[in-house]
């Protein structure tokens, strides 16, 4: 599996920012109440970020040889996929939060400090999830072989 590219994260953040901004704009145009982010979402994102790291650390310890415990390869694959999904979701949610913050700062009615604090809290939670996903991916990588020989990728492998 390839590492998450920065360009993918930037595109997801841009799509999320546009979606968040347009969502608020469309809700205001329709005369409906605007979306208001909750603090519990930010706490949930930070909690999930902690889970990603907690699941990736034992895999790192096993691959580095600091723990003489065998890790199930399917478990390691699930953890790295969870970390990658967390990084992608964190980028998308950070973009949405940026869109909400931009809409709050650019509207003509003045700044609602409570809504701004909620959006900033969600932005922080999304960034924590993004960073934890990237760190989790890093922790789950296989170290290079000690021989200096790189193994040949399998025929159906995703490696270049």
Secondary structure, DSSP 8 states (H G I E B T S, - for coil): -----HHHHHHHHHHHHHHHHHHHHHHHHTT-------HHHHHHHHHHHHHHHHHHHHHHHHHHTSS-----HHHHHHHHHHHHHHHHHHHHHHHHHHHHHHHHHH-TT---HHHHHHHHHHHHHHHHHHHHHHHHHHHTS----TTS------TT-S--
